[in-house]
């Protein structure tokens, strides 16, 4: 296996904290960068499922064993 590619360290903007390489020159630049970060995060979260989410079963998939609930007294 090849090692991961070396990524140069990102320099965050001192005003908004977004990794931009150079500080944004205006407040509008920071706001635009933050809006981009928000959109990317929403895109990631849209594809995630909670850890306890039920697995969708196909009607044809009868080979999966029935769920068992255990309780400790």
mmCIF file as Biopython writes it, N, C-alpha, C and O atoms, coordinates in Angstrom:
data_model
#
loop_
_atom_site.group_PDB
_atom_site.id
_atom_site.type_symbol
_atom_site.label_atom_id
_atom_site.label_alt_id
_atom_site.label_comp_id
_atom_site.label_asym_id
_atom_site.label_entity_id
_atom_site.label_seq_id
_atom_site.pdbx_PDB_ins_code
_atom_site.Cartn_x
_atom_site.Cartn_y
_atom_site.Cartn_z
_atom_site.occupancy
_atom_site.B_iso_or_equiv
_atom_site.auth_seq_id
_atom_site.auth_asym_id
_atom_site.pdbx_PDB_model_num
ATOM 1   N N  . UNK A ? 1  ? 0.835   -1.173  0.000  1.0 0.0 1  A 1 
ATOM 2   C CA . UNK A ? 1  ? 0.000   0.000   0.000  1.0 0.0 1  A 1 
ATOM 3   C C  . UNK A ? 1  ? 0.883   1.240   0.000  1.0 0.0 1  A 1 
ATOM 4   O O  . UNK A ? 1  ? 1.932   1.284   0.642  1.0 0.0 1  A 1 
ATOM 5   N N  . UNK A ? 2  ? 0.435   2.225   -0.724 1.0 0.0 2  A 1 
ATOM 6   C CA . UNK A ? 2  ? 1.190   3.465   -0.739 1.0 0.0 2  A 1 
ATOM 7   C C  . UNK A ? 2  ? 0.717   4.354   0.410  1.0 0.0 2  A 1 
ATOM 8   O O  . UNK A ? 2  ? -0.451  4.314   0.797  1.0 0.0 2  A 1 
ATOM 9   N N  . UNK A ? 3  ? 1.626   5.146   0.944  1.0 0.0 3  A 1 
ATOM 10  C CA . UNK A ? 3  ? 1.228   6.044   2.034  1.0 0.0 3  A 1 
ATOM 11  C C  . UNK A ? 3  ? 0.284   7.119   1.522  1.0 0.0 3  A 1 
ATOM 12  O O  . UNK A ? 3  ? 0.195   7.365   0.319  1.0 0.0 3  A 1 
ATOM 13  N N  . UNK A ? 4  ? -0.408  7.745   2.435  1.0 0.0 4  A 1 
ATOM 14  C CA . UNK A ? 4  ? -1.317  8.825   2.061  1.0 0.0 4  A 1 
ATOM 15  C C  . UNK A ? 4  ? -0.531  9.985   1.469  1.0 0.0 4  A 1 
ATOM 16  O O  . UNK A ? 4  ? 0.609   10.228  1.866  1.0 0.0 4  A 1 
ATOM 17  N N  . UNK A ? 5  ? -1.127  10.702  0.524  1.0 0.0 5  A 1 
ATOM 18  C CA . UNK A ? 5  ? -0.410  11.829  -0.057 1.0 0.0 5  A 1 
ATOM 19  C C  . UNK A ? 5  ? -0.184  12.909  1.000  1.0 0.0 5  A 1 
ATOM 20  O O  . UNK A ? 5  ? -1.011  13.106  1.890  1.0 0.0 5  A 1 
ATOM 21  N N  . UNK A ? 6  ? 0.921   13.586  0.889  1.0 0.0 6  A 1 
ATOM 22  C CA . UNK A ? 6  ? 1.231   14.638  1.855  1.0 0.0 6  A 1 
ATOM 23  C C  . UNK A ? 6  ? 0.449   15.895  1.487  1.0 0.0 6  A 1 
ATOM 24  O O  . UNK A ? 6  ? 0.561   16.414  0.376  1.0 0.0 6  A 1 
ATOM 25  N N  . UNK A ? 7  ? -0.328  16.362  2.422  1.0 0.0 7  A 1 
ATOM 26  C CA . UNK A ? 7  ? -1.137  17.553  2.220  1.0 0.0 7  A 1 
ATOM 27  C C  . UNK A ? 7  ? -0.496  18.688  2.999  1.0 0.0 7  A 1 
ATOM 28  O O  . UNK A ? 7  ? -0.211  18.539  4.187  1.0 0.0 7  A 1 
ATOM 29  N N  . UNK A ? 8  ? -0.269  19.809  2.354  1.0 0.0 8  A 1 
ATOM 30  C CA . UNK A ? 8  ? 0.330   20.922  3.089  1.0 0.0 8  A 1 
ATOM 31  C C  . UNK A ? 8  ? -0.628  21.409  4.170  1.0 0.0 8  A 1 
ATOM 32  O O  . UNK A ? 8  ? -1.844  21.366  3.986  1.0 0.0 8  A 1 
ATOM 33  N N  . UNK A ? 9  ? -0.092  21.868  5.287  1.0 0.0 9  A 1 
ATOM 34  C CA . UNK A ? 9  ? -0.976  22.340  6.349  1.0 0.0 9  A 1 
ATOM 35  C C  . UNK A ? 9  ? -1.783  23.544  5.881  1.0 0.0 9  A 1 
ATOM 36  O O  . UNK A ? 9  ? -1.257  24.446  5.229  1.0 0.0 9  A 1 
ATOM 37  N N  . UNK A ? 10 ? -3.051  23.544  6.219  1.0 0.0 10 A 1 
ATOM 38  C CA . UNK A ? 10 ? -3.929  24.637  5.818  1.0 0.0 10 A 1 
ATOM 39  C C  . UNK A ? 10 ? -3.810  25.766  6.838  1.0 0.0 10 A 1 
ATOM 40  O O  . UNK A ? 10 ? -3.869  25.536  8.046  1.0 0.0 10 A 1 
ATOM 41  N N  . UNK A ? 11 ? -3.647  26.951  6.350  1.0 0.0 11 A 1 
ATOM 42  C CA . UNK A ? 11 ? -3.588  28.114  7.230  1.0 0.0 11 A 1 
ATOM 43  C C  . UNK A ? 11 ? -4.984  28.688  7.351  1.0 0.0 11 A 1 
ATOM 44  O O  . UNK A ? 11 ? -5.537  29.187  6.371  1.0 0.0 11 A 1 
ATOM 45  N N  . UNK A ? 12 ? -5.564  28.623  8.544  1.0 0.0 12 A 1 
ATOM 46  C CA . UNK A ? 12 ? -6.913  29.164  8.683  1.0 0.0 12 A 1 
ATOM 47  C C  . UNK A ? 12 ? -6.900  30.691  8.668  1.0 0.0 12 A 1 
ATOM 48  O O  . UNK A ? 12 ? -5.932  31.329  9.083  1.0 0.0 12 A 1 
ATOM 49  N N  . UNK A ? 13 ? -7.988  31.249  8.186  1.0 0.0 13 A 1 
ATOM 50  C CA . UNK A ? 13 ? -8.155  32.695  8.205  1.0 0.0 13 A 1 
ATOM 51  C C  . UNK A ? 13 ? -8.251  33.132  9.660  1.0 0.0 13 A 1 
ATOM 52  O O  . UNK A ? 13 ? -9.031  32.545  10.411 1.0 0.0 13 A 1 
ATOM 53  N N  . UNK A ? 14 ? -7.501  34.124  10.086 1.0 0.0 14 A 1 
ATOM 54  C CA . UNK A ? 14 ? -7.537  34.538  11.494 1.0 0.0 14 A 1 
ATOM 55  C C  . UNK A ? 14 ? -8.868  35.175  11.897 1.0 0.0 14 A 1 
ATOM 56  O O  . UNK A ? 14 ? -9.141  35.323  13.088 1.0 0.0 14 A 1 
ATOM 57  N N  . UNK A ? 15 ? -9.690  35.550  10.931 1.0 0.0 15 A 1 
ATOM 58  C CA . UNK A ? 15 ? -10.947 36.218  11.234 1.0 0.0 15 A 1 
ATOM 59  C C  . UNK A ? 15 ? -12.113 35.239  11.368 1.0 0.0 15 A 1 
ATOM 60  O O  . UNK A ? 15 ? -12.933 35.369  12.277 1.0 0.0 15 A 1 
ATOM 61  N N  . UNK A ? 16 ? -12.187 34.251  10.454 1.0 0.0 16 A 1 
ATOM 62  C CA . UNK A ? 16 ? -13.330 33.331  10.482 1.0 0.0 16 A 1 
ATOM 63  C C  . UNK A ? 16 ? -12.926 31.892  10.805 1.0 0.0 16 A 1 
ATOM 64  O O  . UNK A ? 16 ? -13.783 31.088  11.172 1.0 0.0 16 A 1 
ATOM 65  N N  . UNK A ? 17 ? -11.651 31.550  10.679 1.0 0.0 17 A 1 
ATOM 66  C CA . UNK A ? 17 ? -11.189 30.207  11.013 1.0 0.0 17 A 1 
ATOM 67  C C  . UNK A ? 17 ? -11.265 29.201  9.885  1.0 0.0 17 A 1 
ATOM 68  O O  . UNK A ? 17 ? -10.845 28.058  10.062 1.0 0.0 17 A 1 
ATOM 69  N N  . UNK A ? 18 ? -11.785 29.584  8.731  1.0 0.0 18 A 1 
ATOM 70  C CA . UNK A ? 18 ? -11.883 28.673  7.587  1.0 0.0 18 A 1 
ATOM 71  C C  . UNK A ? 18 ? -10.505 28.527  6.959  1.0 0.0 18 A 1 
ATOM 72  O O  . UNK A ? 18 ? -9.806  29.519  6.747  1.0 0.0 18 A 1 
ATOM 73  N N  . UNK A ? 19 ? -10.111 27.283  6.660  1.0 0.0 19 A 1 
ATOM 74  C CA . UNK A ? 19 ? -8.815  27.026  6.039  1.0 0.0 19 A 1 
ATOM 75  C C  . UNK A ? 19 ? -8.831  27.576  4.621  1.0 0.0 19 A 1 
ATOM 76  O O  . UNK A ? 19 ? -9.449  26.999  3.726  1.0 0.0 19 A 1 
ATOM 77  N N  . UNK A ? 20 ? -8.151  28.690  4.425  1.0 0.0 20 A 1 
ATOM 78  C CA . UNK A ? 20 ? -8.173  29.350  3.128  1.0 0.0 20 A 1 
ATOM 79  C C  . UNK A ? 20 ? -6.779  29.540  2.547  1.0 0.0 20 A 1 
ATOM 80  O O  . UNK A ? 20 ? -6.651  29.899  1.377  1.0 0.0 20 A 1 
ATOM 81  N N  . UNK A ? 21 ? -5.750  29.314  3.319  1.0 0.0 21 A 1 
ATOM 82  C CA . UNK A ? 21 ? -4.397  29.541  2.833  1.0 0.0 21 A 1 
ATOM 83  C C  . UNK A ? 21 ? -3.938  30.956  3.096  1.0 0.0 21 A 1 
ATOM 84  O O  . UNK A ? 21 ? -2.807  31.182  3.528  1.0 0.0 21 A 1 
ATOM 85  N N  . UNK A ? 22 ? -4.816  31.909  2.835  1.0 0.0 22 A 1 
ATOM 86  C CA . UNK A ? 22 ? -4.531  33.324  3.112  1.0 0.0 22 A 1 
ATOM 87  C C  . UNK A ? 22 ? -5.759  33.926  3.788  1.0 0.0 22 A 1 
ATOM 88  O O  . UNK A ? 22 ? -6.874  33.457  3.559  1.0 0.0 22 A 1 
ATOM 89  N N  . UNK A ? 23 ? -5.580  34.942  4.607  1.0 0.0 23 A 1 
ATOM 90  C CA . UNK A ? 23 ? -6.736  35.589  5.245  1.0 0.0 23 A 1 
ATOM 91  C C  . UNK A ? 23 ? -7.666  36.210  4.202  1.0 0.0 23 A 1 
ATOM 92  O O  . UNK A ? 23 ? -7.215  36.715  3.174  1.0 0.0 23 A 1 
ATOM 93  N N  . UNK A ? 24 ? -8.951  36.167  4.478  1.0 0.0 24 A 1 
ATOM 94  C CA . UNK A ? 24 ? -9.902  36.829  3.596  1.0 0.0 24 A 1 
ATOM 95  C C  . UNK A ? 24 ? -9.730  38.342  3.760  1.0 0.0 24 A 1 
ATOM 96  O O  . UNK A ? 24 ? -9.501  38.829  4.867  1.0 0.0 24 A 1 
ATOM 97  N N  . UNK A ? 25 ? -9.837  39.061  2.681  1.0 0.0 25 A 1 
ATOM 98  C CA . UNK A ? 25 ? -9.585  40.501  2.716  1.0 0.0 25 A 1 
ATOM 99  C C  . UNK A ? 25 ? -10.779 41.299  3.219  1.0 0.0 25 A 1 
ATOM 100 O O  . UNK A ? 25 ? -10.622 42.421  3.699  1.0 0.0 25 A 1 
ATOM 101 N N  . UNK A ? 26 ? -11.976 40.721  3.109  1.0 0.0 26 A 1 
ATOM 102 C CA . UNK A ? 26 ? -13.173 41.446  3.530  1.0 0.0 26 A 1 
ATOM 103 C C  . UNK A ? 26 ? -14.063 40.541  4.367  1.0 0.0 26 A 1 
ATOM 104 O O  . UNK A ? 26 ? -13.904 39.320  4.386  1.0 0.0 26 A 1 
ATOM 105 N N  . UNK A ? 27 ? -15.004 41.176  5.057  1.0 0.0 27 A 1 
ATOM 106 C CA . UNK A ? 27 ? -15.983 40.414  5.830  1.0 0.0 27 A 1 
ATOM 107 C C  . UNK A ? 27 ? -16.843 39.570  4.887  1.0 0.0 27 A 1 
ATOM 108 O O  . UNK A ? 27 ? -17.244 38.461  5.242  1.0 0.0 27 A 1 
ATOM 109 N N  . UNK A ? 28 ? -17.122 40.078  3.712  1.0 0.0 28 A 1 
ATOM 110 C CA . UNK A ? 28 ? -17.909 39.330  2.734  1.0 0.0 28 A 1 
ATOM 111 C C  . UNK A ? 28 ? -17.185 38.064  2.303  1.0 0.0 28 A 1 
ATOM 112 O O  . UNK A ? 28 ? -17.813 37.034  2.059  1.0 0.0 28 A 1 
ATOM 113 N N  . UNK A ? 29 ? -15.858 38.142  2.211  1.0 0.0 29 A 1 
ATOM 114 C CA . UNK A ? 29 ? -15.072 36.946  1.872  1.0 0.0 29 A 1 
ATOM 115 C C  . UNK A ? 29 ? -15.178 35.888  2.943  1.0 0.0 29 A 1 
ATOM 116 O O  . UNK A ? 29 ? -15.281 34.701  2.636  1.0 0.0 29 A 1 
ATOM 117 N N  . UNK A ? 30 ? -15.155 36.307  4.209  1.0 0.0 30 A 1 
ATOM 118 C CA . UNK A ? 30 ? -15.317 35.360  5.311  1.0 0.0 30 A 1 
ATOM 119 C C  . UNK A ? 30 ? -16.718 34.747  5.300  1.0 0.0 30 A 1 
ATOM 120 O O  . UNK A ? 30 ? -16.881 33.543  5.496  1.0 0.0 30 A 1 
ATOM 121 N N  . UNK A ? 31 ? -17.715 35.584  5.070  1.0 0.0 31 A 1 
ATOM 122 C CA . UNK A ? 31 ? -19.099 35.093  5.047  1.0 0.0 31 A 1 
ATOM 123 C C  . UNK A ? 31 ? -19.296 34.097  3.913  1.0 0.0 31 A 1 
ATOM 124 O O  . UNK A ? 31 ? -19.957 33.075  4.096  1.0 0.0 31 A 1 
ATOM 125 N N  . UNK A ? 32 ? -18.735 34.381  2.754  1.0 0.0 32 A 1 
ATOM 126 C CA . UNK A ? 32 ? -18.848 33.455  1.624  1.0 0.0 32 A 1 
ATOM 127 C C  . UNK A ? 32 ? -18.150 32.131  1.932  1.0 0.0 32 A 1 
ATOM 128 O O  . UNK A ? 32 ? -18.668 31.063  1.605  1.0 0.0 32 A 1 
ATOM 129 N N  . UNK A ? 33 ? -16.976 32.200  2.560  1.0 0.0 33 A 1 
ATOM 130 C CA . UNK A ? 33 ? -16.257 30.970  2.907  1.0 0.0 33 A 1 
ATOM 131 C C  . UNK A ? 33 ? -17.027 30.169  3.946  1.0 0.0 33 A 1 
ATOM 132 O O  . UNK A ? 33 ? -17.091 28.942  3.862  1.0 0.0 33 A 1 
ATOM 133 N N  . UNK A ? 34 ? -17.612 30.851  4.921  1.0 0.0 34 A 1 
ATOM 134 C CA . UNK A ? 34 ? -18.405 30.152  5.937  1.0 0.0 34 A 1 
ATOM 135 C C  . UNK A ? 34 ? -19.656 29.526  5.321  1.0 0.0 34 A 1 
ATOM 136 O O  . UNK A ? 34 ? -20.031 28.414  5.692  1.0 0.0 34 A 1 
ATOM 137 N N  . UNK A ? 35 ? -20.302 30.215  4.394  1.0 0.0 35 A 1 
ATOM 138 C CA . UNK A ? 35 ? -21.472 29.644  3.723  1.0 0.0 35 A 1 
ATOM 139 C C  . UNK A ? 35 ? -21.100 28.403  2.918  1.0 0.0 35 A 1 
ATOM 140 O O  . UNK A ? 35 ? -21.872 27.447  2.848  1.0 0.0 35 A 1 
ATOM 141 N N  . UNK A ? 36 ? -19.916 28.421  2.314  1.0 0.0 36 A 1 
ATOM 142 C CA . UNK A ? 36 ? -19.443 27.245  1.580  1.0 0.0 36 A 1 
ATOM 143 C C  . UNK A ? 36 ? -19.209 26.080  2.534  1.0 0.0 36 A 1 
ATOM 144 O O  . UNK A ? 36 ? -19.574 24.944  2.232  1.0 0.0 36 A 1 
ATOM 145 N N  . UNK A ? 37 ? -18.599 26.362  3.693  1.0 0.0 37 A 1 
ATOM 146 C CA . UNK A ? 37 ? -18.369 25.311  4.696  1.0 0.0 37 A 1 
ATOM 147 C C  . UNK A ? 37 ? -19.693 24.742  5.195  1.0 0.0 37 A 1 
ATOM 148 O O  . UNK A ? 37 ? -19.816 23.530  5.371  1.0 0.0 37 A 1 
ATOM 149 N N  . UNK A ? 38 ? -20.679 25.598  5.424  1.0 0.0 38 A 1 
ATOM 150 C CA . UNK A ? 38 ? -21.995 25.144  5.885  1.0 0.0 38 A 1 
ATOM 151 C C  . UNK A ? 38 ? -22.639 24.248  4.836  1.0 0.0 38 A 1 
ATOM 152 O O  . UNK A ? 38 ? -23.199 23.205  5.174  1.0 0.0 38 A 1 
ATOM 153 N N  . UNK A ? 39 ? -22.568 24.639  3.573  1.0 0.0 39 A 1 
ATOM 154 C CA . UNK A ? 39 ? -23.156 23.830  2.498  1.0 0.0 39 A 1 
ATOM 155 C C  . UNK A ? 39 ? -22.476 22.464  2.400  1.0 0.0 39 A 1 
ATOM 156 O O  . UNK A ? 39 ? -23.149 21.453  2.198  1.0 0.0 39 A 1 
ATOM 157 N N  . UNK A ? 40 ? -21.143 22.428  2.540  1.0 0.0 40 A 1 
ATOM 158 C CA . UNK A ? 40 ? -20.426 21.150  2.493  1.0 0.0 40 A 1 
ATOM 159 C C  . UNK A ? 40 ? -20.821 20.262  3.668  1.0 0.0 40 A 1 
ATOM 160 O O  . UNK A ? 40 ? -21.012 19.058  3.496  1.0 0.0 40 A 1 
ATOM 161 N N  . UNK A ? 41 ? -20.944 20.842  4.856  1.0 0.0 41 A 1 
ATOM 162 C CA . UNK A ? 41 ? -21.319 20.056  6.029  1.0 0.0 41 A 1 
ATOM 163 C C  . UNK A ? 41 ? -22.741 19.527  5.899  1.0 0.0 41 A 1 
ATOM 164 O O  . UNK A ? 41 ? -23.008 18.381  6.261  1.0 0.0 41 A 1 
ATOM 165 N N  . UNK A ? 42 ? -23.644 20.335  5.392  1.0 0.0 42 A 1 
ATOM 166 C CA . UNK A ? 42 ? -25.024 19.871  5.182  1.0 0.0 42 A 1 
ATOM 167 C C  . UNK A ? 42 ? -25.058 18.722  4.176  1.0 0.0 42 A 1 
ATOM 168 O O  . UNK A ? 42 ? -25.826 17.773  4.332  1.0 0.0 42 A 1 
ATOM 169 N N  . UNK A ? 43 ? -24.219 18.816  3.145  1.0 0.0 43 A 1 
ATOM 170 C CA . UNK A ? 43 ? -24.146 17.737  2.164  1.0 0.0 43 A 1 
ATOM 171 C C  . UNK A ? 43 ? -23.657 16.439  2.794  1.0 0.0 43 A 1 
ATOM 172 O O  . UNK A ? 43 ? -24.166 15.362  2.486  1.0 0.0 43 A 1 
ATOM 173 N N  . UNK A ? 44 ? -22.666 16.547  3.678  1.0 0.0 44 A 1 
ATOM 174 C CA . UNK A ? 44 ? -22.168 15.350  4.370  1.0 0.0 44 A 1 
ATOM 175 C C  . UNK A ? 44 ? -23.228 14.776  5.303  1.0 0.0 44 A 1 
ATOM 176 O O  . UNK A ? 44 ? -23.454 13.566  5.328  1.0 0.0 44 A 1 
ATOM 177 N N  . UNK A ? 45 ? -23.872 15.644  6.065  1.0 0.0 45 A 1 
ATOM 178 C CA . UNK A ? 45 ? -24.866 15.184  7.034  1.0 0.0 45 A 1 
ATOM 179 C C  . UNK A ? 45 ? -26.087 14.580  6.357  1.0 0.0 45 A 1 
ATOM 180 O O  . UNK A ? 45 ? -26.754 13.721  6.934  1.0 0.0 45 A 1 
ATOM 181 N N  . UNK A ? 46 ? -26.384 15.016  5.151  1.0 0.0 46 A 1 
ATOM 182 C CA . UNK A ? 46 ? -27.537 14.480  4.435  1.0 0.0 46 A 1 
ATOM 183 C C  . UNK A ? 46 ? -27.343 13.003  4.081  1.0 0.0 46 A 1 
ATOM 184 O O  . UNK A ? 46 ? -28.317 12.278  3.883  1.0 0.0 46 A 1 
ATOM 185 N N  . UNK A ? 47 ? -26.092 12.561  4.001  1.0 0.0 47 A 1 
ATOM 186 C CA . UNK A ? 47 ? -25.812 11.178  3.618  1.0 0.0 47 A 1 
ATOM 187 C C  . UNK A ? 47 ? -25.586 10.260  4.818  1.0 0.0 47 A 1 
ATOM 188 O O  . UNK A ? 47 ? -25.456 9.048   4.646  1.0 0.0 47 A 1 
ATOM 189 N N  . UNK A ? 48 ? -25.539 10.807  6.008  1.0 0.0 48 A 1 
ATOM 190 C CA . UNK A ? 48 ? -25.276 10.002  7.203  1.0 0.0 48 A 1 
ATOM 191 C C  . UNK A ? 48 ? -26.571 9.487   7.806  1.0 0.0 48 A 1 
ATOM 192 O O  . UNK A ? 48 ? -27.636 10.084  7.650  1.0 0.0 48 A 1 
ATOM 193 N N  . UNK A ? 49 ? -26.453 8.376   8.493  1.0 0.0 49 A 1 
ATOM 194 C CA . UNK A ? 49 ? -27.577 7.809   9.230  1.0 0.0 49 A 1 
ATOM 195 C C  . UNK A ? 49 ? -27.164 7.678   10.683 1.0 0.0 49 A 1 
ATOM 196 O O  . UNK A ? 49 ? -25.994 7.424   10.969 1.0 0.0 49 A 1 
ATOM 197 N N  . UNK A ? 50 ? -28.103 7.846   11.610 1.0 0.0 50 A 1 
ATOM 198 C CA . UNK A ? 50 ? -27.761 7.658   13.020 1.0 0.0 50 A 1 
ATOM 199 C C  . UNK A ? 50 ? -27.264 6.238   13.282 1.0 0.0 50 A 1 
ATOM 200 O O  . UNK A ? 50 ? -27.643 5.300   12.581 1.0 0.0 50 A 1 
ATOM 201 N N  . UNK A ? 51 ? -26.418 6.091   14.291 1.0 0.0 51 A 1 
ATOM 202 C CA . UNK A ? 51 ? -25.831 4.780   14.585 1.0 0.0 51 A 1 
ATOM 203 C C  . UNK A ? 51 ? -26.896 3.757   14.942 1.0 0.0 51 A 1 
ATOM 204 O O  . UNK A ? 51 ? -26.712 2.572   14.665 1.0 0.0 51 A 1 
ATOM 205 N N  . UNK A ? 52 ? -27.982 4.164   15.536 1.0 0.0 52 A 1 
ATOM 206 C CA . UNK A ? 52 ? -29.032 3.234   15.940 1.0 0.0 52 A 1 
ATOM 207 C C  . UNK A ? 52 ? -30.131 3.077   14.920 1.0 0.0 52 A 1 
ATOM 208 O O  . UNK A ? 52 ? -31.167 2.489   15.230 1.0 0.0 52 A 1 
ATOM 209 N N  . UNK A ? 53 ? -29.947 3.583   13.711 1.0 0.0 53 A 1 
ATOM 210 C CA . UNK A ? 53 ? -30.992 3.516   12.688 1.0 0.0 53 A 1 
ATOM 211 C C  . UNK A ? 53 ? -31.216 2.068   12.258 1.0 0.0 53 A 1 
ATOM 212 O O  . UNK A ? 53 ? -30.277 1.281   12.138 1.0 0.0 53 A 1 
ATOM 213 N N  . UNK A ? 54 ? -32.464 1.748   12.036 1.0 0.0 54 A 1 
ATOM 214 C CA . UNK A ? 54 ? -32.819 0.395   11.597 1.0 0.0 54 A 1 
ATOM 215 C C  . UNK A ? 54 ? -32.347 0.180   10.162 1.0 0.0 54 A 1 
ATOM 216 O O  . UNK A ? 54 ? -32.368 1.099   9.343  1.0 0.0 54 A 1 
ATOM 217 N N  . UNK A ? 55 ? -31.931 -1.017  9.878  1.0 0.0 55 A 1 
ATOM 218 C CA . UNK A ? 55 ? -31.494 -1.390  8.538  1.0 0.0 55 A 1 
ATOM 219 C C  . UNK A ? 55 ? -32.720 -1.761  7.734  1.0 0.0 55 A 1 
ATOM 220 O O  . UNK A ? 55 ? -33.541 -2.562  8.181  1.0 0.0 55 A 1 
ATOM 221 N N  . UNK A ? 56 ? -32.852 -1.185  6.547  1.0 0.0 56 A 1 
ATOM 222 C CA . UNK A ? 56 ? -33.998 -1.497  5.699  1.0 0.0 56 A 1 
ATOM 223 C C  . UNK A ? 56 ? -33.836 -2.907  5.142  1.0 0.0 56 A 1 
ATOM 224 O O  . UNK A ? 56 ? -32.803 -3.246  4.564  1.0 0.0 56 A 1 
ATOM 225 N N  . UNK A ? 57 ? -34.861 -3.711  5.322  1.0 0.0 57 A 1 
ATOM 226 C CA . UNK A ? 57 ? -34.827 -5.088  4.804  1.0 0.0 57 A 1 
ATOM 227 C C  . UNK A ? 57 ? -35.632 -5.168  3.519  1.0 0.0 57 A 1 
ATOM 228 O O  . UNK A ? 57 ? -36.722 -4.605  3.420  1.0 0.0 57 A 1 
ATOM 229 N N  . UNK A ? 58 ? -35.097 -5.858  2.559  1.0 0.0 58 A 1 
ATOM 230 C CA . UNK A ? 58 ? -35.853 -6.139  1.347  1.0 0.0 58 A 1 
ATOM 231 C C  . UNK A ? 58 ? -36.856 -7.241  1.655  1.0 0.0 58 A 1 
ATOM 232 O O  . UNK A ? 58 ? -36.619 -8.088  2.517  1.0 0.0 58 A 1 
ATOM 233 N N  . UNK A ? 59 ? -37.965 -7.224  0.951  1.0 0.0 59 A 1 
ATOM 234 C CA . UNK A ? 59 ? -38.971 -8.272  1.168  1.0 0.0 59 A 1 
ATOM 235 C C  . UNK A ? 59 ? -38.436 -9.644  0.765  1.0 0.0 59 A 1 
ATOM 236 O O  . UNK A ? 59 ? -38.888 -10.661 1.291  1.0 0.0 59 A 1 
ATOM 237 N N  . UNK A ? 60 ? -37.487 -9.683  -0.153 1.0 0.0 60 A 1 
ATOM 238 C CA . UNK A ? 60 ? -36.943 -10.947 -0.623 1.0 0.0 60 A 1 
ATOM 239 C C  . UNK A ? 60 ? -35.852 -11.474 0.302  1.0 0.0 60 A 1 
ATOM 240 O O  . UNK A ? 60 ? -35.488 -12.645 0.203  1.0 0.0 60 A 1 
ATOM 241 N N  . UNK A ? 61 ? -35.327 -10.657 1.185  1.0 0.0 61 A 1 
ATOM 242 C CA . UNK A ? 61 ? -34.231 -11.066 2.056  1.0 0.0 61 A 1 
ATOM 243 C C  . UNK A ? 61 ? -34.786 -11.707 3.325  1.0 0.0 61 A 1 
ATOM 244 O O  . UNK A ? 61 ? -34.979 -11.036 4.340  1.0 0.0 61 A 1 
ATOM 245 N N  . UNK A ? 62 ? -35.035 -12.994 3.256  1.0 0.0 62 A 1 
ATOM 246 C CA . UNK A ? 62 ? -35.589 -13.742 4.391  1.0 0.0 62 A 1 
ATOM 247 C C  . UNK A ? 62 ? -34.482 -14.428 5.186  1.0 0.0 62 A 1 
ATOM 248 O O  . UNK A ? 62 ? -34.767 -15.073 6.195  1.0 0.0 62 A 1 
ATOM 249 N N  . UNK A ? 63 ? -33.225 -14.305 4.755  1.0 0.0 63 A 1 
ATOM 250 C CA . UNK A ? 63 ? -32.143 -15.034 5.404  1.0 0.0 63 A 1 
ATOM 251 C C  . UNK A ? 63 ? -31.645 -14.343 6.667  1.0 0.0 63 A 1 
ATOM 252 O O  . UNK A ? 63 ? -30.902 -14.944 7.443  1.0 0.0 63 A 1 
ATOM 253 N N  . UNK A ? 64 ? -32.033 -13.119 6.881  1.0 0.0 64 A 1 
ATOM 254 C CA . UNK A ? 64 ? -31.562 -12.392 8.058  1.0 0.0 64 A 1 
ATOM 255 C C  . UNK A ? 64 ? -32.302 -12.892 9.293  1.0 0.0 64 A 1 
ATOM 256 O O  . UNK A ? 64 ? -33.529 -12.980 9.283  1.0 0.0 64 A 1 
ATOM 257 N N  . UNK A ? 65 ? -31.567 -13.221 10.359 1.0 0.0 65 A 1 
ATOM 258 C CA . UNK A ? 65 ? -32.226 -13.732 11.559 1.0 0.0 65 A 1 
ATOM 259 C C  . UNK A ? 65 ? -33.094 -12.654 12.212 1.0 0.0 65 A 1 
ATOM 260 O O  . UNK A ? 65 ? -32.853 -11.458 12.046 1.0 0.0 65 A 1 
ATOM 261 N N  . UNK A ? 66 ? -34.094 -13.096 12.947 1.0 0.0 66 A 1 
ATOM 262 C CA . UNK A ? 66 ? -34.980 -12.170 13.640 1.0 0.0 66 A 1 
ATOM 263 C C  . UNK A ? 66 ? -34.209 -11.467 14.753 1.0 0.0 66 A 1 
ATOM 264 O O  . UNK A ? 66 ? -33.289 -12.037 15.338 1.0 0.0 66 A 1 
ATOM 265 N N  . UNK A ? 67 ? -34.592 -10.232 15.037 1.0 0.0 67 A 1 
ATOM 266 C CA . UNK A ? 67 ? -33.941 -9.462  16.091 1.0 0.0 67 A 1 
ATOM 267 C C  . UNK A ? 67 ? -34.346 -10.009 17.452 1.0 0.0 67 A 1 
ATOM 268 O O  . UNK A ? 67 ? -35.492 -10.411 17.654 1.0 0.0 67 A 1 
ATOM 269 N N  . UNK A ? 68 ? -33.415 -10.022 18.368 1.0 0.0 68 A 1 
ATOM 270 C CA . UNK A ? 68 ? -33.666 -10.514 19.719 1.0 0.0 68 A 1 
ATOM 271 C C  . UNK A ? 68 ? -33.408 -9.368  20.688 1.0 0.0 68 A 1 
ATOM 272 O O  . UNK A ? 68 ? -32.388 -8.684  20.597 1.0 0.0 68 A 1 
ATOM 273 N N  . UNK A ? 69 ? -34.330 -9.167  21.604 1.0 0.0 69 A 1 
ATOM 274 C CA . UNK A ? 69 ? -34.171 -8.107  22.592 1.0 0.0 69 A 1 
ATOM 275 C C  . UNK A ? 69 ? -33.827 -8.737  23.925 1.0 0.0 69 A 1 
ATOM 276 O O  . UNK A ? 69 ? -34.565 -9.585  24.428 1.0 0.0 69 A 1 
ATOM 277 N N  . UNK A ? 70 ? -32.702 -8.321  24.500 1.0 0.0 70 A 1 
ATOM 278 C CA . UNK A ? 70 ? -32.267 -8.814  25.787 1.0 0.0 70 A 1 
ATOM 279 C C  . UNK A ? 70 ? -32.427 -7.716  26.837 1.0 0.0 70 A 1 
ATOM 280 O O  . UNK A ? 70 ? -32.170 -6.544  26.565 1.0 0.0 70 A 1 
ATOM 281 N N  . UNK A ? 71 ? -32.845 -8.098  28.010 1.0 0.0 71 A 1 
ATOM 282 C CA . UNK A ? 71 ? -32.971 -7.142  29.098 1.0 0.0 71 A 1 
ATOM 283 C C  . UNK A ? 71 ? -32.303 -7.719  30.331 1.0 0.0 71 A 1 
ATOM 284 O O  . UNK A ? 71 ? -32.451 -8.904  30.632 1.0 0.0 71 A 1 
ATOM 285 N N  . UNK A ? 72 ? -31.570 -6.880  31.040 1.0 0.0 72 A 1 
ATOM 286 C CA . UNK A ? 72 ? -30.918 -7.301  32.265 1.0 0.0 72 A 1 
ATOM 287 C C  . UNK A ? 72 ? -31.797 -6.915  33.449 1.0 0.0 72 A 1 
ATOM 288 O O  . UNK A ? 72 ? -32.296 -5.792  33.518 1.0 0.0 72 A 1 
ATOM 289 N N  . UNK A ? 73 ? -31.984 -7.845  34.377 1.0 0.0 73 A 1 
ATOM 290 C CA . UNK A ? 73 ? -32.789 -7.545  35.564 1.0 0.0 73 A 1 
ATOM 291 C C  . UNK A ? 73 ? -31.920 -7.177  36.716 1.0 0.0 73 A 1 
ATOM 292 O O  . UNK A ? 73 ? -32.424 -6.892  37.803 1.0 0.0 73 A 1 
#
